[in-house]
Amino acid sequence: MLKVIFYQKSDRVNKNGESPIYARLSYNDRQISMSTGQAILKERWASTNNLRNQLKIEKEIVIKNLLDLFQLNAAKKFTELFRIDPEVNLQLLKAEITGKAQIEQPQGPTIIEILETYNIYFTKRVSSGERAPASLQKYKRAKDLLLNFISSTYKQEDMLASELSSSFVFKLEQFLKYDSSFKDQTGIKNNSVVKYMKMYKTACNYAIKMDLIIKNPFNIYDGRLSVKDAVFLTQQELNTIENKIFPTPRLEKVKDIFLFSCYTGYAPVDALELTERNLSEDSTGNLWIMTSRAKTAIRANVPVLPTVDKIISKYKNQQKGLVPKISNQKMNAYLKEIADVCGISKHLTWYVARHTFATTVTLGNGVRLENVSAMMGHTNTKQTQHYAKVLDVNIMEDMEKLKSKFR
């Protein structure tokens, strides 16, 4: 622990012929010296064995008491600093003893700096193909929303992450839901708000890993996604589209791309990036599509079903990918035409194909939930679970088995 030794600087003498008494503070092979503010004649310092002998002169007794108080105060300040960091800074200890220590302002990164740091890291993941560019855009949008909130609510450009309270977190949630504006719209729906809040939490968790902060202010947030029944096609509706021959090449191409997703479960961004390099044949001769989801970088390997095999063969060598390229906007617009022609009243979008794969194509045909989850690239089966509860056909099959037992 701290060691304090008092010594006299005999080369210095004041107007009374006295030399100053200094203290040498030692800790862990480090030391620092400082004045005690006391002085004594060199002869008296020597004859009293550095004031360690029994003293009779009142002035020397007072100096001895003051040195004892100095040592006691030094030990107290040292203990306080040791509790914060065992590697006590002796310069800081000296400043504490003399009362010249500056009151430190809260340090650490601001919340915007944390978002920017995480976005730089995320950009590298996008460049290496681990994550999708669209996800990076969402994180950039999250930063802009946070800037707007801090500006409108606190009239500041930024805030230290260490200063963020639970009030800040829940005020931010309310701002996103009811007051934020984007593309002439005010307020953001619950599921998008929850996703933005999770982005802030993810960025802060990264900051903790990088030793930028020690506490995540967003750990207190408990918002949840509102799970709605996904729109999907029944087997009859899927057969209707598959058997329909469209007179225009445009709609025929859109039909093939849509069916490709219906029988593979790939989201649009993943389906369009597939090439022949993603095709692989296993030891039994079965053809697989091997890839990772752009959104999560999780493996999503799917066996090639007959309909998918026909579509791949149909467009082979016509473009770089397994299916033709098309924008999500055009795809959804043309799917509306296909729905009208086929007499399907459901709002048909490209993502309906992914939901159809999960429900009608796989779960509806007895594929186990954990296998469907793996093929869809979900992080856990909870993400896949809500598809299973909408399959009345499975319920009826199970009930028929039950009826047969009661008969």
C-alpha positions as a Python dict, from the first residue, in 0.01 Angstrom:
ca = {
    (1, 'M'): (0, 0, 0),
    (2, 'L'): (99, 366, 23),
    (3, 'K'): (422, 450, 206),
    (4, 'V'): (490, 804, 333),
    (5, 'I'): (838, 920, 438),
    (6, 'F'): (912, 1274, 561),
    (7, 'Y'): (1247, 1435, 482),
    (8, 'Q'): (1401, 1781, 493),
    (9, 'K'): (1536, 1978, 201),
    (10, 'S'): (1840, 2123, 372),
    (11, 'D'): (1954, 2314, 63),
    (12, 'R'): (1660, 2549, 102),
    (13, 'V'): (1632, 2796, 389),
    (14, 'N'): (1360, 3053, 464),
    (15, 'K'): (1409, 3392, 631),
    (16, 'N'): (1391, 3227, 973),
    (17, 'G'): (1673, 2989, 886),
    (18, 'E'): (1434, 2692, 862),
    (19, 'S'): (1434, 2430, 587),
    (20, 'P'): (1109, 2288, 441),
    (21, 'I'): (981, 1939, 527),
    (22, 'Y'): (876, 1728, 226),
    (23, 'A'): (686, 1401, 198),
    (24, 'R'): (785, 1117, -36),
    (25, 'L'): (482, 907, -139),
    (26, 'S'): (569, 558, -266),
    (27, 'Y'): (345, 291, -423),
    (28, 'N'): (424, -4, -653),
    (29, 'D'): (783, 104, -730),
    (30, 'R'): (660, 453, -813),
    (31, 'Q'): (711, 763, -603),
    (32, 'I'): (639, 1132, -594),
    (33, 'S'): (747, 1413, -360),
    (34, 'M'): (552, 1710, -233),
    (35, 'S'): (579, 1985, 24),
    (36, 'T'): (402, 1945, 357),
    (37, 'G'): (393, 2320, 414),
    (38, 'Q'): (600, 2284, 733),
    (39, 'A'): (959, 2395, 809),
    (40, 'I'): (1210, 2346, 1093),
    (41, 'L'): (1571, 2425, 1176),
    (42, 'K'): (1811, 2166, 1038),
    (43, 'E'): (1967, 2117, 1381),
    (44, 'R'): (1632, 2048, 1548),
    (45, 'W'): (1526, 1807, 1269),
    (46, 'A'): (1845, 1610, 1322),
    (47, 'S'): (1848, 1620, 1702),
    (48, 'T'): (1484, 1498, 1729),
    (49, 'N'): (1549, 1213, 1484),
    (50, 'N'): (1317, 1370, 1224),
    (51, 'L'): (1064, 1455, 1501),
    (52, 'R'): (1038, 1088, 1601),
    (53, 'N'): (1182, 1138, 1951),
    (54, 'Q'): (978, 1265, 2248),
    (55, 'L'): (922, 1634, 2188),
    (56, 'K'): (913, 1913, 2447),
    (57, 'I'): (908, 2231, 2238),
    (58, 'E'): (545, 2328, 2162),
    (59, 'K'): (620, 2438, 1802),
    (60, 'E'): (780, 2103, 1723),
    (61, 'I'): (485, 1920, 1881),
    (62, 'V'): (247, 2118, 1655),
    (63, 'I'): (458, 2038, 1345),
    (64, 'K'): (461, 1668, 1442),
    (65, 'N'): (79, 1668, 1476),
    (66, 'L'): (41, 1839, 1139),
    (67, 'L'): (265, 1580, 974),
    (68, 'D'): (56, 1302, 1130),
    (69, 'L'): (-260, 1465, 990),
    (70, 'F'): (-88, 1495, 651),
    (71, 'Q'): (-8, 1122, 654),
    (72, 'L'): (-362, 1034, 764),
    (73, 'N'): (-514, 1250, 487),
    (74, 'A'): (-278, 1098, 227),
    (75, 'A'): (-386, 746, 332),
    (76, 'K'): (-754, 846, 311),
    (77, 'K'): (-721, 997, -38),
    (78, 'F'): (-520, 695, -153),
    (79, 'T'): (-793, 455, -36),
    (80, 'E'): (-1060, 653, -223),
    (81, 'L'): (-861, 641, -545),
    (82, 'F'): (-769, 274, -494),
    (83, 'R'): (-1138, 180, -487),
    (84, 'I'): (-1182, 338, -830),
    (85, 'D'): (-863, 198, -981),
    (86, 'P'): (-596, -11, -798),
    (87, 'E'): (-335, 143, -1028),
    (88, 'V'): (-346, 471, -835),
    (89, 'N'): (-207, 769, -1024),
    (90, 'L'): (34, 942, -782),
    (91, 'Q'): (2, 1274, -964),
    (92, 'L'): (-373, 1258, -908),
    (93, 'L'): (-314, 1163, -543),
    (94, 'K'): (-90, 1467, -499),
    (95, 'A'): (-354, 1690, -652),
    (96, 'E'): (-619, 1542, -421),
    (97, 'I'): (-403, 1603, -112),
    (98, 'T'): (-329, 1965, -205),
    (99, 'G'): (-689, 2030, -302),
    (100, 'K'): (-590, 2123, -656),
    (101, 'A'): (-760, 1828, -827),
    (102, 'Q'): (-992, 1943, -1103),
    (103, 'I'): (-1353, 1832, -1093),
    (104, 'E'): (-1370, 1597, -1388),
    (105, 'Q'): (-1654, 1637, -1628),
    (106, 'P'): (-1835, 1317, -1730),
    (107, 'Q'): (-1622, 1153, -1995),
    (108, 'G'): (-1685, 900, -2267),
    (109, 'P'): (-1837, 895, -2614),
    (110, 'T'): (-2164, 1057, -2712),
    (111, 'I'): (-2454, 845, -2831),
    (112, 'I'): (-2416, 976, -3187),
    (113, 'E'): (-2045, 889, -3183),
    (114, 'I'): (-2140, 537, -3078),
    (115, 'L'): (-2385, 508, -3371),
    (116, 'E'): (-2121, 640, -3611),
    (117, 'T'): (-1859, 398, -3476),
    (118, 'Y'): (-2095, 105, -3514),
    (119, 'N'): (-2194, 212, -3866),
    (120, 'I'): (-1827, 216, -3968),
    (121, 'Y'): (-1795, -140, -3839),
    (122, 'F'): (-2121, -241, -4010),
    (123, 'T'): (-1999, -90, -4339),
    (124, 'K'): (-1702, -327, -4328),
    (125, 'R'): (-1939, -621, -4278),
    (126, 'V'): (-2141, -509, -4579),
    (127, 'S'): (-1825, -474, -4791),
    (128, 'S'): (-1721, -827, -4702),
    (129, 'G'): (-2065, -963, -4794),
    (130, 'E'): (-2162, -1053, -4436),
    (131, 'R'): (-2458, -814, -4419),
    (132, 'A'): (-2692, -646, -4666),
    (133, 'P'): (-2654, -282, -4780),
    (134, 'A'): (-3022, -229, -4698),
    (135, 'S'): (-2950, -304, -4331),
    (136, 'L'): (-2675, -40, -4329),
    (137, 'Q'): (-2922, 215, -4466),
    (138, 'K'): (-3154, 139, -4174),
    (139, 'Y'): (-2875, 203, -3923),
    (140, 'K'): (-2796, 533, -4094),
    (141, 'R'): (-3164, 622, -4079),
    (142, 'A'): (-3164, 529, -3707),
    (143, 'K'): (-2883, 778, -3647),
    (144, 'D'): (-3072, 1056, -3829),
    (145, 'L'): (-3384, 988, -3622),
    (146, 'L'): (-3180, 1004, -3301),
    (147, 'L'): (-3027, 1337, -3407),
    (148, 'N'): (-3373, 1479, -3471),
    (149, 'F'): (-3497, 1358, -3133),
    (150, 'I'): (-3206, 1508, -2936),
    (151, 'S'): (-3238, 1836, -3123),
    (152, 'S'): (-3615, 1872, -3078),
    (153, 'T'): (-3638, 1738, -2722),
    (154, 'Y'): (-3317, 1855, -2554),
    (155, 'K'): (-3215, 2142, -2785),
    (156, 'Q'): (-2868, 1989, -2819),
    (157, 'E'): (-2666, 1844, -3104),
    (158, 'D'): (-2555, 1537, -2908),
    (159, 'M'): (-2545, 1383, -2559),
    (160, 'L'): (-2295, 1177, -2363),
    (161, 'A'): (-2395, 812, -2353),
    (162, 'S'): (-2321, 811, -1979),
    (163, 'E'): (-2591, 1075, -1927),
    (164, 'L'): (-2874, 881, -2094),
    (165, 'S'): (-3147, 787, -1847),
    (166, 'S'): (-3456, 567, -1865),
    (167, 'S'): (-3651, 887, -1931),
    (168, 'F'): (-3438, 948, -2242),
    (169, 'V'): (-3507, 597, -2373),
    (170, 'F'): (-3885, 611, -2332),
    (171, 'K'): (-3910, 969, -2459),
    (172, 'L'): (-3723, 849, -2768),
    (173, 'E'): (-3974, 566, -2815),
    (174, 'Q'): (-4265, 813, -2792),
    (175, 'F'): (-4093, 1051, -3035),
    (176, 'L'): (-4045, 774, -3292),
    (177, 'K'): (-4407, 658, -3261),
    (178, 'Y'): (-4587, 989, -3264),
    (179, 'D'): (-4364, 1284, -3362),
    (180, 'S'): (-4094, 1173, -3605),
    (181, 'S'): (-4148, 1261, -3969),
    (182, 'F'): (-4028, 1091, -4285),
    (183, 'K'): (-4148, 1129, -4645),
    (184, 'D'): (-4443, 1350, -4540),
    (185, 'Q'): (-4555, 1094, -4281),
    (186, 'T'): (-4567, 1160, -3908),
    (187, 'G'): (-4501, 875, -3668),
    (188, 'I'): (-4361, 526, -3716),
    (189, 'K'): (-4550, 200, -3665),
    (190, 'N'): (-4477, -13, -3359),
    (191, 'N'): (-4273, -287, -3528),
    (192, 'S'): (-4042, -38, -3698),
    (193, 'V'): (-3998, 152, -3369),
    (194, 'V'): (-3902, -170, -3189),
    (195, 'K'): (-3648, -248, -3461),
    (196, 'Y'): (-3493, 100, -3437),
    (197, 'M'): (-3468, 71, -3058),
    (198, 'K'): (-3298, -267, -3097),
    (199, 'M'): (-3050, -105, -3335),
    (200, 'Y'): (-2955, 149, -3068),
    (201, 'K'): (-2917, -134, -2818),
    (202, 'T'): (-2699, -333, -3061),
    (203, 'A'): (-2474, -31, -3125),
    (204, 'C'): (-2431, 26, -2749),
    (205, 'N'): (-2350, -343, -2693),
    (206, 'Y'): (-2077, -305, -2954),
    (207, 'A'): (-1948, 2, -2768),
    (208, 'I'): (-1928, -206, -2448),
    (209, 'K'): (-1724, -471, -2632),
    (210, 'M'): (-1489, -195, -2752),
    (211, 'D'): (-1453, -61, -2393),
    (212, 'L'): (-1612, 270, -2491),
    (213, 'I'): (-1887, 247, -2228),
    (214, 'I'): (-1959, 16, -1934),
    (215, 'K'): (-2340, 24, -1930),
    (216, 'N'): (-2601, -4, -2204),
    (217, 'P'): (-2871, 265, -2149),
    (218, 'F'): (-3111, 75, -2379),
    (219, 'N'): (-3116, -243, -2168),
    (220, 'I'): (-3422, -102, -1995),
    (221, 'Y'): (-3626, -100, -2319),
    (222, 'D'): (-3888, -377, -2330),
    (223, 'G'): (-4087, -305, -2648),
    (224, 'R'): (-4207, -605, -2849),
    (225, 'L'): (-4300, -674, -3208),
    (226, 'S'): (-4668, -713, -3290),
    (227, 'V'): (-4687, -1050, -3463),
    (228, 'K'): (-4953, -1062, -3734),
    (229, 'D'): (-5061, -1361, -3938),
    (230, 'A'): (-4852, -1360, -4253),
    (231, 'V'): (-5026, -1352, -4591),
    (232, 'F'): (-4961, -1674, -4783),
    (233, 'L'): (-5112, -1871, -5070),
    (234, 'T'): (-5307, -2192, -5023),
    (235, 'Q'): (-5206, -2493, -5230),
    (236, 'Q'): (-5500, -2430, -5462),
    (237, 'E'): (-5399, -2065, -5517),
    (238, 'L'): (-5038, -2167, -5572),
    (239, 'N'): (-5145, -2428, -5829),
    (240, 'T'): (-5362, -2171, -6006),
    (241, 'I'): (-5064, -1939, -6059),
    (242, 'E'): (-4829, -2223, -6148),
    (243, 'N'): (-5065, -2366, -6413),
    (244, 'K'): (-5157, -2028, -6564),
    (245, 'I'): (-4990, -1945, -6894),
    (246, 'F'): (-4956, -1569, -6934),
    (247, 'P'): (-4958, -1417, -7282),
    (248, 'T'): (-4693, -1154, -7208),
    (249, 'P'): (-4328, -1249, -7141),
    (250, 'R'): (-4320, -986, -6868),
    (251, 'L'): (-4584, -1156, -6652),
    (252, 'E'): (-4450, -1502, -6733),
    (253, 'K'): (-4107, -1400, -6606),
    (254, 'V'): (-4255, -1250, -6288),
    (255, 'K'): (-4454, -1570, -6233),
    (256, 'D'): (-4136, -1779, -6256),
    (257, 'I'): (-3944, -1556, -6014),
    (258, 'F'): (-4237, -1564, -5771),
    (259, 'L'): (-4267, -1944, -5790),
    (260, 'F'): (-3891, -1973, -5741),
    (261, 'S'): (-3928, -1792, -5408),
    (262, 'C'): (-4241, -1992, -5318),
    (263, 'Y'): (-4048, -2318, -5347),
    (264, 'T'): (-3718, -2199, -5194),
    (265, 'G'): (-3829, -1948, -4931),
    (266, 'Y'): (-3564, -1694, -5027),
    (267, 'A'): (-3636, -1326, -4971),
    (268, 'P'): (-3606, -1102, -5280),
    (269, 'V'): (-3260, -969, -5193),
    (270, 'D'): (-3130, -1326, -5150),
    (271, 'A'): (-3308, -1478, -5452),
    (272, 'L'): (-3159, -1225, -5696),
    (273, 'E'): (-2802, -1283, -5574),
    (274, 'L'): (-2806, -1659, -5638),
    (275, 'T'): (-2586, -1793, -5918),
    (276, 'E'): (-2475, -2137, -6036),
    (277, 'R'): (-2198, -2118, -5775),
    (278, 'N'): (-2469, -2160, -5512),
    (279, 'L'): (-2577, -2495, -5659),
    (280, 'S'): (-2428, -2806, -5500),
    (281, 'E'): (-2496, -3177, -5539),
    (282, 'D'): (-2478, -3401, -5231),
    (283, 'S'): (-2346, -3758, -5215),
    (284, 'T'): (-2688, -3903, -5305),
    (285, 'G'): (-2727, -3688, -5616),
    (286, 'N'): (-2971, -3435, -5468),
    (287, 'L'): (-2925, -3075, -5583),
    (288, 'W'): (-2909, -2800, -5317),
    (289, 'I'): (-2896, -2422, -5315),
    (290, 'M'): (-2628, -2322, -5064),
    (291, 'T'): (-2611, -1963, -4941),
    (292, 'S'): (-2635, -1727, -4643),
    (293, 'R'): (-2905, -1467, -4588),
    (294, 'A'): (-2784, -1115, -4669),
    (295, 'K'): (-2985, -977, -4377),
    (296, 'T'): (-2840, -1196, -4102),
    (297, 'A'): (-2546, -1385, -4261),
    (298, 'I'): (-2707, -1710, -4138),
    (299, 'R'): (-2689, -2020, -4356),
    (300, 'A'): (-3009, -2093, -4549),
    (301, 'N'): (-2954, -2409, -4754),
    (302, 'V'): (-3256, -2542, -4944),
    (303, 'P'): (-3298, -2859, -5157),
    (304, 'V'): (-3401, -2793, -5517),
    (305, 'L'): (-3763, -2899, -5572),
    (306, 'P'): (-3888, -2998, -5922),
    (307, 'T'): (-4054, -2662, -5994),
    (308, 'V'): (-3735, -2478, -5899),
    (309, 'D'): (-3527, -2712, -6116),
    (310, 'K'): (-3747, -2633, -6418),
    (311, 'I'): (-3716, -2256, -6360),
    (312, 'I'): (-3337, -2276, -6324),
    (313, 'S'): (-3311, -2476, -6648),
    (314, 'K'): (-3544, -2234, -6827),
    (315, 'Y'): (-3327, -1930, -6757),
    (316, 'K'): (-2985, -2098, -6762),
    (317, 'N'): (-2713, -1897, -6942),
    (318, 'Q'): (-2957, -1607, -7001),
    (319, 'Q'): (-2823, -1397, -6713),
    (320, 'K'): (-2569, -1410, -6433),
    (321, 'G'): (-2816, -1524, -6165),
    (322, 'L'): (-3040, -1829, -6140),
    (323, 'V'): (-3342, -1607, -6213),
    (324, 'P'): (-3377, -1278, -6403),
    (325, 'K'): (-3314, -949, -6222),
    (326, 'I'): (-3610, -726, -6138),
    (327, 'S'): (-3675, -445, -5891),
    (328, 'N'): (-3891, -513, -5589),
    (329, 'Q'): (-4123, -226, -5689),
    (330, 'K'): (-4187, -362, -6039),
    (331, 'M'): (-4221, -715, -5908),
    (332, 'N'): (-4499, -618, -5665),
    (333, 'A'): (-4678, -411, -5929),
    (334, 'Y'): (-4681, -703, -6174),
    (335, 'L'): (-4786, -949, -5903),
    (336, 'K'): (-5097, -738, -5854),
    (337, 'E'): (-5180, -801, -6221),
    (338, 'I'): (-5117, -1174, -6178),
    (339, 'A'): (-5347, -1184, -5874),
    (340, 'D'): (-5623, -1010, -6073),
    (341, 'V'): (-5588, -1248, -6369),
    (342, 'C'): (-5590, -1556, -6142),
    (343, 'G'): (-5884, -1432, -5933),
    (344, 'I'): (-5682, -1414, -5610),
    (345, 'S'): (-5813, -1148, -5373),
    (346, 'K'): (-5509, -1147, -5144),
    (347, 'H'): (-5259, -860, -5158),
    (348, 'L'): (-4984, -1034, -5350),
    (349, 'T'): (-4625, -919, -5288),
    (350, 'W'): (-4288, -1081, -5338),
    (351, 'Y'): (-4265, -1154, -4966),
    (352, 'V'): (-4588, -1356, -4983),
    (353, 'A'): (-4378, -1616, -5165),
    (354, 'R'): (-4149, -1656, -4861),
    (355, 'H'): (-4452, -1694, -4634),
    (356, 'T'): (-4604, -1947, -4874),
    (357, 'F'): (-4286, -2156, -4858),
    (358, 'A'): (-4301, -2157, -4478),
    (359, 'T'): (-4668, -2250, -4454),
    (360, 'T'): (-4812, -2427, -4758),
    (361, 'V'): (-4500, -2579, -4914),
    (362, 'T'): (-4317, -2700, -4601),
    (363, 'L'): (-4514, -2697, -4274),
    (364, 'G'): (-4833, -2784, -4460),
    (365, 'N'): (-4663, -3095, -4595),
    (366, 'G'): (-4530, -3216, -4263),
    (367, 'V'): (-4178, -3070, -4269),
    (368, 'R'): (-4062, -3024, -3911),
    (369, 'L'): (-4056, -2671, -3770),
    (370, 'E'): (-3683, -2675, -3689),
    (371, 'N'): (-3601, -2778, -4048),
    (372, 'V'): (-3819, -2502, -4191),
    (373, 'S'): (-3646, -2256, -3957),
    (374, 'A'): (-3303, -2370, -4081),
    (375, 'M'): (-3398, -2342, -4450),
    (376, 'M'): (-3540, -1993, -4397),
    (377, 'G'): (-3227, -1875, -4218),
    (378, 'H'): (-3408, -1782, -3899),
    (379, 'T'): (-3199, -1730, -3585),
    (380, 'N'): (-3443, -1943, -3381),
    (381, 'T'): (-3768, -2137, -3420),
    (382, 'K'): (-3969, -1858, -3253),
    (383, 'Q'): (-3941, -1662, -3576),
    (384, 'T'): (-4092, -1956, -3763),
    (385, 'Q'): (-4354, -2045, -3502),
    (386, 'H'): (-4618, -1794, -3608),
    (387, 'Y'): (-4639, -1961, -3952),
    (388, 'A'): (-4743, -2290, -3796),
    (389, 'K'): (-5046, -2159, -3609),
    (390, 'V'): (-5234, -2058, -3925),
    (391, 'L'): (-5240, -2398, -4091),
    (392, 'D'): (-5599, -2523, -4052),
    (393, 'V'): (-5527, -2815, -4284),
    (394, 'N'): (-5278, -2955, -4035),
    (395, 'I'): (-5532, -2917, -3757),
    (396, 'M'): (-5795, -3106, -3959),
    (397, 'E'): (-5550, -3388, -4037),
    (398, 'D'): (-5471, -3428, -3669),
    (399, 'M'): (-5840, -3413, -3578),
    (400, 'E'): (-5921, -3682, -3835),
    (401, 'K'): (-5669, -3909, -3663),
    (402, 'L'): (-5839, -3827, -3332),
    (403, 'K'): (-6185, -3901, -3478),
    (404, 'S'): (-6067, -4242, -3598),
    (405, 'K'): (-5963, -4329, -3243),
    (406, 'F'): (-6301, -4234, -3100),
    (407, 'R'): (-6480, -4441, -3364),
}
